[in-house]
Amino acid sequence: MPLRDVVAEEMVRYLEHLAQRVEKHVRAVPRDRLYKKPFPFGNSLGHLLLHLTGNLNHYIGAGVAGTGYVRDREREFTDPNPPPAEEALARFHEAVTLVRATILKQSESEWGLPITSNHPIQTRFGLFLVVLAHINNHIGQMAWLVQAQGYSTGEPPMW
């Protein structure tokens, strides 16, 4: 199998795995707890979900796929009237679908296109890699927030 296909298929597989884990964490708490912070500092599960959605739409949607998405990063964390859980999850899954399609469209030469505005990332491949790592990082925070509220996803420790 050509390396381009291996890279795309593995990235998509991992993206879908991460998206399932995000949803599992969001669904682990009652709807009325989604945007509650268990601590006076940090974020809520819901605001992390909005942040991940914004991140995917900004870096891959606008930056690679050319969707024209305009990000309001601050609002991702502070929206006083955030969308209901099902709507927020639907938006997240729409962003994941966009990223999946964009990954699969990359030609061999496109993976190496330069990225100049996000040091230390230097290529489009690196941008996709960092976006996936970013999701994984926030899943760790989500797991902590679920446990801090006395709930569980029921999943064993994994990566």
Long-range contacts (C-beta under 8 A, 24 or more apart in sequence): 2-108, 3-108, 4-106, 4-107, 4-108, 4-111, 7-111, 7-125, 8-103, 8-104, 8-106, 11-103, 11-128, 11-129, 11-132, 12-100, 12-103, 12-104, 14-132, 15-96, 15-99, 15-100, 15-103, 15-132, 15-135, 16-96, 16-100, 18-132, 18-135, 18-136, 18-139, 19-92, 19-93, 19-96, 19-135, 21-139, 21-153, 21-155, 22-49, 22-52, 22-92, 22-135, 22-138, 22-139, 22-142, 23-89, 23-92, 23-93, 24-153, 24-155, 25-139, 25-142, 25-143, 25-145, 25-146, 25-153, 26-85, 26-88, 26-89, 26-142, 28-146, 28-151, 28-152, 28-153, 28-154, 29-146, 29-149, 29-151, 31-84, 31-85, 33-149, 33-151, 34-85, 34-88, 35-82, 36-149, 38-145, 38-148, 38-149, 39-148, 42-141, 42-145, 43-77, 43-141, 43-145, 44-145, 45-142, 45-145, 45-146, 46-82, 46-85, 46-88, 47-76, 47-77, 47-78, 47-79, 47-82, 48-138, 48-141, 48-142, 48-145, 49-88, 49-89, 49-92, 50-75, 50-76, 50-77, 50-79, 50-82, 50-83, 50-88, 51-76, 51-77, 51-138, 52-92, 52-95, 52-134, 52-135, 52-138, 53-88, 53-91, 53-92, 53-95, 55-131, 55-134, 55-135, 56-92, 56-95, 56-96, 56-98, 56-99, 56-131, 57-95, 57-98, 59-118, 59-127, 59-131, 60-98, 60-99, 60-102, 60-127, 60-128, 60-131, 61-95, 61-98, 61-99, 61-102, 63-127, 64-102, 64-124, 64-127, 65-98, 65-101, 65-102, 67-98, 99-128, 99-131, 103-128
